């Protein structure tokens, strides 16, 4: 995990917290998107 990845995750985390505070539906949507992104990342970067 590079420094750039850490920054992206940090920004994403802040956005997630802000959206989750204001809209439960938005939070649910972000959770679904996050899961899809995580699965996609795992498929794209399988452990050798």
N, C-alpha and C positions, 0 to 999 in steps of 0.2 A: 504494500500500500504506500503510494508516494505522497509527498506533501500536498500536491495538487488534489489528489483524491480526498485527503483529509479536509481540505478547504471546502470542497464541493459537498462533502457529507455534513460539515458544520453549517454551511449555509442552508442546506436542505433541512437540517434539524431545526434551525431557527424558524424557517418558513412553516415547517410542520407544526411547531409549537404555536405560532401565531394563528394559523388557520384552525388548529384544534381548539384554541380558546374561543374563537368566534363562531365556528360552524361545525357541529358534530358530523353533518353530512360530508363536508369538505375533508374532515379528518378521516372518515371512513374511506372516501375516494383516494386520499393520499396513501392510506394503508394498503389498499388494493394495488395501486400503482407501484408502491414500494416493493410489495411481494413479487409482482410481475418483473420489475427491474432486477430484483435480487436473483430470481430464477434465471432470467436472461443472462445475467452476469456469470452465474455459476455454469451455465451451459456453454457460454463463450470462453470461459477460462477454467476448463476442467483441471483437476489436480493430476499431475503427471505420474 
